[in-house]
Amino acid sequence: MSREGTGKMLGAQVRRVEDPRVLLGKTQYVDDLILPDMLAVAFVRSPYAHAKITNIDVQAALAKPGVACVLTGQDVLERIKPLRVEFDTQKVPFHKSCNWHVLTPDKVRFVGDMVAAVVATDRYTAEDAADLVEVDYEPLEAVADMESALLADAPLVHEEWGDNVMERLEAQVGEVGQAFQEADCVVSERFVTGRHMASPMETRGCVAQFDVVTEVLTVWSSTQVPHTLRASLATLLDLAEHRIRVISPDVGGGFGLKAHPFPEEVVATYLAKTLRKPVKWIEDRREHLSASLQAKHQIVNAELALKSDGTVLGLKARFLSDAGGYSSYPWGSSFEPKHAAGTITGPYKIPAFGFETCTVATNKASIGVYRGVGIPVAALTMERLLDMGAQKLGLDPAEIRLRNMIPQDEHPYMTLLGVEIESGSHQASLQKALNILGYDDFRAEQQKARENGRHLGVGIGSYVEGTAHNSAVFDSFGVKIGGYEAATLRIDESGKVTVFVGTHSHGQGHHTVYAQLIADTLGVALEDVAVVQGDTQATPRGWGTWASRSAVTGGGAVTSAAQKLRDKMLRIAARLTEVPADDLELAQGAVQRKTGGVRLLSIPELAHRIIAQPTGLPPDEEPGLDASVAYEPPPITHSNATHVAAVEVDIETGQVQLLRYIVVEDCGTIINPTIVNGQIQGGVAQGIGSALYEHALYDDAGQFLTGTFMDYLIPTAADVPQVEIGHIETPSPYTLNGIKGMGEGGAIAPPAAIANAVADALSPFGVRVNEVPLTPERVLGMLDRAQTNAGAE
Amino acid sequence: MAKTQFTELQTIRVRVNGHEYEREVPVRRLLADFIRHDLGLTATHLGCEHGVCGACTIIMDGESVRSCLLFAVQADGAELQTLEGLADGDEMHPLQQAFWDNHALQCGFCTSGFLMSAVDLLNKNPQPSEEEIRHGLSGNLCRCTGYANIIKAVQAVAEQSQS
């Protein structure tokens, strides 16, 4: 790797430029910020899943030394608007909205629902005082199960709805009835996925400060979406948006969770403005697990119609999703099942598809977006059904997939839901993954192990990951979210580059990859590029980082802005050097002749001319080197991948051991393989959590049972194998540089691949593997049920 | 005993990264909060505040400890090391360098705790096997990396010290 930009940074295995300050402890996460006279806020949260508030007595709390103020829902009812998800009713006609009051004024809807806020000199005092707030509750019957929520006599979470259905959607595409009539084989199953949590290592938190001189409210928040948060604060607090500045400093992971504006941030901001003192809120882990947002909890009843040769004729699926107490802003808690339905056909050619999505409210924490949103559930369903079909038809699981996958030469392929999958390598990625495993050898080993009473299994999970959705796609979802991304690029008179972006890196390595893209375009060194993010006062309006969007959208904006300045620099250089612009390039820190590579002018010299001595420029050129670009990507950019899991199941303990885990990923042109591989390994770790360990549990009364990391189990170093990674690069024909997003992919297929592997391992027992997480207790239960059924036959 | 006992002040002396500090602290103040907010050493992070995630790991008198499970007064007279004391100025400790070289961090929030746990692990077992590294670091949670590169980084340092 040469120091100077050589036009070869795209694809280079570059170490991350952001790492040294992290390693040396020079980061600043939101809780590291200490301002003079700063107060701390602690929230009083409901211990009940469902109850009426009959009285709140704040006197004892207020009397405690150090307490500055106590707010209840009634205090702010007229002053702070509720978070309310509203869809375009033309596009989403069957959605019921609800008010999510920042402090609930009358009734609590889940354990952790916020009743009051207590502000004091420090967090210790605020938490002590929160315990002194006396809330009288009249407990109501709770509904904690999504199927029970649909019963006619179920308690109502939102009385004004008349039932608990938040949203229902139904559609049939193709001849579904005919497909099932003509099928040689139909397989069906009821799948249940866990209530998973993003659970980044840094919990949520913010600091808000009101400057009485400038009348600007500054909010430092651990958020993935600084501009969206600013717009929400302005709306909910009825403030002028340009008087709010949101800064997201170093953020300790998000995974989608922190792409939502939260009630706590609204309250803290309100308090800072009202009290004229900085207010800090730092969430503890119990609050995080019980009262942030949960994810991915669905029951899917699905049927697959097949011909005897394994060709899929049709698919029917009913997605029931447990939204919890409220609807999370801005996608709404009904997004999870809709995205599952919209992505379930994956890499397969499916001629007929009928589905229903139903989202119900229950007395639990609400559902939000978390890495993969809906696709992990969709992939589990589709991939299990294919294995079940293969088993029934006597086909190999790999063979049934190869027969149904979209062949490479049929791209661009229009799915029956009208989504264009622009390019892909579905069969090739599957073949490559099986080769890495040594599929035939594994089958032989499995056979031998079985003879020795050991139960090995292999499972496949293939998927397509739609990334970087554009504005038109969000409009079609009925949500008011932009899909474009913006960048402002400035070259200063010393020739150094600063790029201001609307995306937000919180682990993804944007500083490095954006610098790589800019280095290639402007011929500068990586270390000459500074990236500024996470400050609404400095950066252009962007949409933050989620949905695997930043490499495509942010990368597109950054590259376009750099191209704009490169072209301008070359036009001006042509004038100054009297060499035609066509024969000039920016490389190795200089303007060079393409022919012969003669250096004519260094970039600092040229930049200085254009900025500080702007005479002799072509007549239509402005002085200065600033460019702002908004880049609108193609509708959806699709990566694809196959995961293969090899497991051993201990039938005495129910323990599932991962022997090997293989991923072959195609995310188009790779900007930085180190970062891509890191995203895959990390995503798989989260997917392993979903597949084997993680479940936010409630009892029948809606009491929350998993409030610590001893109960909600995220995988440790002892649980996650080294993922064996292979790559195929099929560039997107539409994006700049052919880049495709890939941040979520690793987390999508582990539940599918691992469930298939467990089913394969236990195939001699005829178990139904239809639930994740596959905890030892569940695996033993599945074995018991299979034995009971076998005994009954 | 009266409840006010927990907010009573007590004077403690600690040596942190080679510097002596004498401070008056409420007896219930967590060691982690003392280090972060009273001493301003914010490289030590809090991920769970109940002793599971390991983000707050520091070295106390030669042993790795979770600073969220100790009160500051329990550290009276102790010698502490935090991430800020690991590098020699801007010269990275071999583990820091290996974490960089092996892409062993993403968001960086857990990194401080992993580094301090790895320091302790290698102090006690300079040539650990992969399994020993996995076991030794299993008390630290990372949500971003999937651990593989962290393990590689520790292996790289162990190999360097061998050669």
Chai-1 contact restraints between the chains, C-beta under 6 A:
chainA,res_idxA,chainB,res_idxB,connection_type,confidence,min_distance_angstrom,max_distance_angstrom,comment,restraint_id
A,D19,B,W100,contact,1.0,0.0,6.0,A-B,restraint_1
A,V22,B,L105,contact,1.0,0.0,6.0,A-B,restraint_2
A,V22,B,G108,contact,1.0,0.0,6.0,A-B,restraint_3
A,V22,B,T111,contact,1.0,0.0,6.0,A-B,restraint_4
A,L23,B,Q96,contact,1.0,0.0,6.0,A-B,restraint_5
A,L23,B,F99,contact,1.0,0.0,6.0,A-B,restraint_6
A,L23,B,W100,contact,1.0,0.0,6.0,A-B,restraint_7
A,L24,B,A87,contact,1.0,0.0,6.0,A-B,restraint_8
A,G25,B,A43,contact,1.0,0.0,6.0,A-B,restraint_9
A,G25,B,L83,contact,1.0,0.0,6.0,A-B,restraint_10
A,G25,B,E84,contact,1.0,0.0,6.0,A-B,restraint_11
A,T27,B,G108,contact,1.0,0.0,6.0,A-B,restraint_12
A,D32,B,T42,contact,1.0,0.0,6.0,A-B,restraint_13
A,P200,B,R143,contact,1.0,0.0,6.0,A-B,restraint_14
A,M201,B,G47,contact,1.0,0.0,6.0,A-B,restraint_15
A,M201,B,A55,contact,1.0,0.0,6.0,A-B,restraint_16
A,M201,B,F109,contact,1.0,0.0,6.0,A-B,restraint_17
A,M201,B,C110,contact,1.0,0.0,6.0,A-B,restraint_18
A,M201,B,R143,contact,1.0,0.0,6.0,A-B,restraint_19
A,E202,B,F109,contact,1.0,0.0,6.0,A-B,restraint_20
A,G252,B,C107,contact,1.0,0.0,6.0,A-B,restraint_21
A,G252,B,F109,contact,1.0,0.0,6.0,A-B,restraint_22
A,G253,B,C107,contact,1.0,0.0,6.0,A-B,restraint_23
A,G253,B,R143,contact,1.0,0.0,6.0,A-B,restraint_24
A,G253,B,C144,contact,1.0,0.0,6.0,A-B,restraint_25
A,D284,B,E49,contact,1.0,0.0,6.0,A-B,restraint_26
A,R285,B,C48,contact,1.0,0.0,6.0,A-B,restraint_27
A,H506,B,C107,contact,1.0,0.0,6.0,A-B,restraint_28
A,G507,B,Q106,contact,1.0,0.0,6.0,A-B,restraint_29
A,G507,B,C107,contact,1.0,0.0,6.0,A-B,restraint_30
A,G507,B,C144,contact,1.0,0.0,6.0,A-B,restraint_31
A,T674,B,H103,contact,1.0,0.0,6.0,A-B,restraint_32
A,G678,B,H103,contact,1.0,0.0,6.0,A-B,restraint_33
A,Q681,B,G146,contact,1.0,0.0,6.0,A-B,restraint_34
A,Q681,B,A148,contact,1.0,0.0,6.0,A-B,restraint_35
A,G682,B,C144,contact,1.0,0.0,6.0,A-B,restraint_36
A,G682,B,T145,contact,1.0,0.0,6.0,A-B,restraint_37
A,G682,B,G146,contact,1.0,0.0,6.0,A-B,restraint_38
A,V684,B,G146,contact,1.0,0.0,6.0,A-B,restraint_39
A,A685,B,G146,contact,1.0,0.0,6.0,A-B,restraint_40
A,T708,B,H50,contact,1.0,0.0,6.0,A-B,restraint_41
A,F709,B,C48,contact,1.0,0.0,6.0,A-B,restraint_42
A,F709,B,V52,contact,1.0,0.0,6.0,A-B,restraint_43
A,F709,B,C53,contact,1.0,0.0,6.0,A-B,restraint_44
A,M710,B,V52,contact,1.0,0.0,6.0,A-B,restraint_45
A,I714,B,L141,contact,1.0,0.0,6.0,A-B,restraint_46
A,T716,B,S138,contact,1.0,0.0,6.0,A-B,restraint_47
A,A717,B,R134,contact,1.0,0.0,6.0,A-B,restraint_48
A,A717,B,L137,contact,1.0,0.0,6.0,A-B,restraint_49
A,A717,B,S138,contact,1.0,0.0,6.0,A-B,restraint_50
A,A717,B,Y147,contact,1.0,0.0,6.0,A-B,restraint_51
A,A718,B,R134,contact,1.0,0.0,6.0,A-B,restraint_52
A,A718,B,S138,contact,1.0,0.0,6.0,A-B,restraint_53
A,V720,B,G146,contact,1.0,0.0,6.0,A-B,restraint_54
A,V720,B,Y147,contact,1.0,0.0,6.0,A-B,restraint_55
A,Q722,B,A148,contact,1.0,0.0,6.0,A-B,restraint_56
